């Protein structure tokens, strides 16, 4: 059926393929970071008009973004195309002697209204390429209102939608992967009555079956704080002495690491099925190890290239930090690779479905009772196609999580050292006055205690690792922490350049002979 927006949709299609200003606009969007640059190749693979009114159409585009480091990756790009400027940040486009304005669809109420309606009626929308967008939902009431959940460390768009049956969270993925099994994982955990997860309410995917591209999921809204933000805020209040005189935040959070370790072990157990099928553990092979090693060293290479570019930046401080970091990484290359080779000891052990991107911001702390709930099972957004949902040894999640406690320490220190402009090396204790220097020591001690409690609780409750030799388990966790830190470095250099000294410090510690896990 013809639409009054057909010319504008076709013009948007052409602009995505060929317009450098369009790429610049996409690159300015928060979720994009450095993933789309002027030299990034964009190819439109599919599209469909989802809804339209007198002045606006909501349009789905599937775009392949081709990057020298990552290859071709499918990008989910729903946009609002309007005949009026409905958003000051809209991209202006000429089509058939008319001006149209392009916006992120997820920021428009019309998108949320459409999505709720599509979930409720199990919509199947044909696309130009002959595929279909398939919506499945349950227990979703009529639309009442919407707000964008801002902030956080995410390459997705996340909406809180109020419906007649309660609030839901709609997560719209941006960089897609057929390996994204978040809906399947959530459905399984709910079926097994796993207590540490929000309930899945809906899914939208391009196509059907195991090779479908999942574009978004809807889950119940939980009144909670993510654990990373909660810990950072607690430490800031503690440092500012906003807590009561009898409150010791470090002491009050000690049990949390043990609870988190126990919950992580329970998560891994719930994702394993002893019967043949997708959930059945498989042997971790020599080829699996080589793939992990290759992926980690690819992240290292990408980071070195990016640091080389930043070393030529106009800002002197950034250029100097990048040159110093690059020299440090080149010097550490051999011990980095040696630490990664610890993971070869996994060969002959098991790999299984795991969280795949476990860190403190992926855990919610419910405000009513402090219960912990895991979120965001889609995997790491910067991974190549097919890598995000691959089976890995469960200790990979453990190594990933322990890196997150270092981020808490750094964020709190950054607040203390307000005169230190990132990116810069972590401030040393001697630059602080007496009480602040003591806080640094307290934070470092707290971090080490949290690591010990988390890993100890995990290993003692894990049916896969409770009998493992502690020294061997530590070596393996250290190897996975190195793999994660290299990924973090690549990610930060793309999306949050001010943060790259955080994983850089971790890489240096993990590459040393100390055996430390931070």
N, C-alpha and C positions, 0 to 999 in steps of 0.2 A: 504494500500500500504506500502510495506516494506521501511524502511529508513536506511541509513548507520549509523544513530545515535541511532537505536533501543537499542543496548547494553548499550550505555551511558545513555539513558533515563531510562532504567531498573535499572542501577546501581545507578542513582540519586534517583530513587524511593526507593530503598533499604536503601540508606544512610539517606534519610529523616526519615525513620522509625526507624533506629537502630544506626546511627553514632553519637556519642557524639561530635566529632570534627565538624560535620555538624551543630549541634545545636549551638555550640560555634560560628561558623561563622555567622549563622543567627542572633544570639544574638548581634553580633557586628554591625549589620546594623542599620543606624540611626533611621528608623521608628520603630524598634523593641523594643528598650529600654530593660526593664526587663521582657518583655512578654514571651520570650522563654529562658529557662535556661537549664542546663544540665539534670535536672530532669523532664522537660516538655515532656509529651508524644506526639508524632507526628504520625498521621495516614494518609496515602495518600488515599483520597476518589475518585479522578478522575484525569485524565490528558489528554493532547492532544498536538501533535506537530502542532504549528501554522505556522511556515515557516522554511525553511532551505536553506543553501547555501553549498558551498564546504567545508567550515571549521566550520560552526556554525548552530545550530538549536535553534529556539525560542520555548520554551515548556511551556505550561500552566499546573500547578499543583494546585489542590484543596486539602489542608491539614487541618485536624482537629488537633488543638493544645489543649491539655488537661492540665489544671492548677488547683491546689487545690482551689484557690480563685474564678476563673472565670468559672470553668467547661470546657466543650469542646466548642471551637470557630472555625468556618471555617476561614481559612487563604488563601488568594489569593496570589499565589507565581509563577509568570511567571519568568522563568530563561533563560539565554543564556548558552547553552552547546557547547563549542568550542574545537577544537583539538589543538588550540594554545592559549597561555596566552595573551588575549586581554586586560586584566585589571590587574594591579599589585596586587589588593586585591582579585583576583579570588580564589575560593576554588578548590584545586587540588584533582582529583578523578581518581582512577584506574578502568578500565573496559575492560575485555577481553584482558589483557596484553597491553592495551593502556592507555595513560594519557589524561584525559579531564579536562577542566576548567569550573567551574560553576560561573556565575555572575548574578547580578540583570539584568533582561531583559530590564527594563525601562531605564537603563543607556546606552543601545546600540542603535545606529541609526537604526539598522535593525528592532528593535521592533516598533519604531515610523513609519517607512516606511510601515511595515505590517499593523499597526493599521489604518493609513490613508486609505490605499487601502481597508481594510476590511470595514471601514465605507462607503466608496464610492460605493462599490458593494453590500452592505447589506449582508455580508458574514454570512453563517451558517456553523459552523465547528463542526462535530461530535466528541464526546469525548469517551474515552475508556469505561466509565460506561453506555453508551447509551444515554447520554444527549446531549445537543448542546450549543455551544457558539454563541449567536446571536448579530450581530452588526446592529445598525440602525443609519444612519447619514443623514444630509442634508446640502447643501451649503458648503461642504468641498471640497476644490480644491486639485490638485495634490501636493504631498510632495515636499518641497523645503529645509527644514532644521529643526533642533531640538536642544533644550538645556534643561537641567534639572533646574527647579526652586528650588534653594537650600535655606536652612534656614527655619525660621518660626517654628511654633508650629503645627506640623502635623504628623500623623502616616500613611500618604499616600505618594505615589510618584507622583509628579506633573511635567509635561513637558510642555514647550512652543514649539509648532510646527508651523513652517512657511509653509503655503500652497499657492497655486496660487490664492486663494480667500481671503487670509488674515491669520493672526495668530490666532491659537486656543490654548486653555489650555486643556490638557488631564490629568485628575486626575485618577490614578490607586489606588483603595482602597486595603488595606491590610487585616484588620480584617473585616469580612463580617457579614451582618445581613439581613435577609429577611425583617426586618422593615425599611431598608434604602429606603426612598421614594424621594431621591433628584431629580431624573429625573422627577418624577410625579409633584413634587412641582415646579420645574423650568418651566415645560411645562404649568402648570396652571397659574403661574404668568405671563408668556409671553402672554398667551391667554387673560388674563384680563388686558393686557397693563400696568402692574405694572412697574413703572419707575426705581425702585431701585434694579435691578438684571441683571446679564449678560444673554444673550440668550443661551438656550440649543441647541447644534448642533448635539449631538450624544450620544448613550448609548451602552454599551456592557454588556450582562448579561448571566448567566448560567441558561438556561430554559426560560420559558415565563410566563406571567400572574403575578398575585399579589404575588405569592410565589417565584418568580425568585430571584436569587442572583445577585444583581447589582455589577459588577466588576469594572466599570469605567464610567466616563461621559466626554464628550467634550463640552466646552463652548467657546463663543467668548472671545478673549483676550481683556482686558481693560487696557489702559495705566494709571495705578493708583498705589498708595501706600496703603498698609493696614493701617488702622487707628491707630493701636497700634504702629507700627514702626514710623508712621508719628508724632504721639504725643511724643514718646520718643525722636526722633531726634530733634523735635522742642524745647523741654525742654533742651536737651543737648546743643544745639546751644545758647539758651537763657542764660543758666548758664555760658557758655564759652564766652558770650557777642559777638557772631558772628552775631546777629541780629542788625538791624539798631538802632540808638539811640532813635528813636520814636516808636519802635516796642515793645509791651508788649504781650508776647506769651500767658500768662494766660488770658488777656483781649480779645485777638484775637480769642481764642478758646471757649469763653463762649457760643456763638450762636450755636456751633457745637453740644453740648449736647442736646440743645432743638431740633435742626434739627434731631438728632438721635432718640430722644424720639418720635417725630412726625412720622418719617419714620418707626419705630418699630410698632407703633400703626397701621399704614397703612398696614404693612406686615401682621399683625394678621387679619385685616379685609379682606385682599385679600385671606387668607387661609380658610375663613369660607364661607360655602354655606348654605343657609336657606332651601334648598331642601334635602330630604333624600339621603344618600350616604356617601362616605368616608369623604367628607369635612364638613359634618354636625356636629355641636357641640353635645356633649353627656354629661350626668350628671357625675360629679366627685363624686364617691361613697366612702363609708367608706372603701371598699376593695382597691380602688385606693390609699387612704391615707395610709393604712397599707403597701401597696407595696412600696410607696415612702419612708416611714419611715424605712422599712426593708432594702431597698437599701442603704439609707444614713448611717445607723448604720453598714451595712456590709462594706462600705467604711472605716468607723472609725475603725472597727476591723482589716481590712486588713492593715491600716496604723499603728496600734499599733503593729501588728506582724512584719511588715517591720522595724519599728523603733527598735524593740527588736533585730532583726538581726544586724542592723547597730550599735547598742550599743556595739556589740562585734567586731567592725571593728578595723583593725590594726592602722588606722590613729587616733591619740588621739582626735583631734579637732572634727572630725565627730562623733566618739563614744560618746563624752561628749554632743554634740548637740543633738544626738538621745536620750540619756538617759534623758536629761532635757525636751525635747519635749514629750517624752512618759509619763513622770510624770505629765506634765502639762495637757495632754489630759485625763489621768485617773482622775485627780482632777476636770476637767471640764465636765466629762461625763454626770452628771445629768443636768446641765444647757444647754448643747448641745441638749440633748433629749427634754428638755422643749421648747427650741426655735424651734425645728423641729415640735413639737406638735401644734405650731401656725397654721400649714398647715391644720389641721383638720377643721378649719373654712371654708375651700374651699368646704367641703362636701355639696352637694346640689346645688353647682354652676356648671359652665360649664368647660369642657375640650375640646380641639380642636387640630388640627394640628398646630404645632409651629415650630420655627427654631430648637430648641432642643440643640444647643451648641453655644449660642450667646455670643460672646465677641468681643473686639475691633479688633482683628486680623481677624475676620470673616466679617469685613466691609471694603470695598475699598473706598478710596477717589480719585476720578478721577482728574488727573492732570490738565486737560484743564479748568474745571469749579468748582472743589471742590464738585461735586455731590457724594452722598453716595450710595453704592451698596452692597447688602448682598451676601455672598458666603457661600459655604460649609454647605449644609442642610442635611448631612448624619447622624448627631447626634454624640454623644460622643463615641470615640472609645473604651473606657474601660468599657462601659456598657455591661451587660449580653445580651444573645440572646433575641430578642423580645422587649428589653427596648429602643432601640435607636430611633425608630420611633413612640413610643406610644403617644397617645394624652395626653396632660397635660394642666392645666390652663395657659393662656398666661402670667400671672405674673411670671411664672417660667423663661421665657426669660429675664424679667426685673431683677429679682434677680441674674441671671447669668451674665448679662452685668455689673451690678454695681460692681461686684467683679473685673472686668477687669481694672477699673481705679486705684485700689490699686496696680496692677502690674506695671502700668506706674510709679507711685511714687517710688516703690521699685527699678525698673531698673535704674531710674535716680539717686537715692540715692546711689545705688551700684557703679555707676561711680564716684560719689563724694568721697565715702569712699573706694578708691582704695586699701587701706592698710587693709581692712577688708575682710578676705577670707571666702566666703560662703562654706558650709552652716553655718550661724551664725545669731543670733538675729538681727533684724533691728537696725542700728546704732541710737544712741540717739543724740538729737540736741547738747548736751553739748560737744560732742567729736569734733565738727567742729569749725573752726575759725568763726569770726563774720559774714562775708558775706555768708558763707556756711550754718551757722545755720539759717540765714534769709531765705535762699532758702528752707530749710526743712519746715519752717513755711509756706512759700508761697505755696509749693507743697501740704501740708496738707489742706490748705485753698482752693486751687484750686480743689482738689479731692472732698471735701465736696460740693463745689459749683456745680461741674459737676454732682454729684449724685442728688442734689436737682433739677437742671434744667432738667436732663434726666427724672427722675421719674415724675416731675411735668408736663412736656410736654406730656409724655406718657399717664398719667392718664387723662389729659384734652382733648386729642384727641382720646382716646380709646372709642369705642361705648360700650364695655363690662364693662368698669370700670370708666367712667367719672363721674358717680353719687355715686361712692363708698365713704364710710367714710374714710378720709385721714389717721386717726390713724389705722383703721383696715387694710387698704391697706398697710401701712408701716409694720405692724406686719407680714402680709403675704409675702411681699417682703423680709423682714428680714429672715423669715423661709426658703424661696427659696435660699437666699444668703448663709445661713448656709449649706443647702443641696449641693449647688455648691462648697463651700469651702471644704467640706469633700471629694467630688469627686476630687477636685484639689489636695488635700493633698495626696490621694492615687496615682493619676497620677504622681505628681512630684517625689514621692518616687520611682516610677518605672522608670521614663524616665529622670528626671532632678533633681537629688537629691539635688543639690546646691540651688534649688528654694523652698524647702519645708518650710522654715521659712515664706514665703509670705502667703500661706493659713493658716499656723498655727497662725500667728498674727490675721488674719481675724476671725478665729474661736474664738479666745479669746475675741475679741471685740464684736462679735455678741452674744456670750454667756453671756456677761455682762448685767447689767440692764440699760445701757445707752440708748438703743434703736437705736444706731448708725447703719447705713447701710454699713459701710466700713468694 
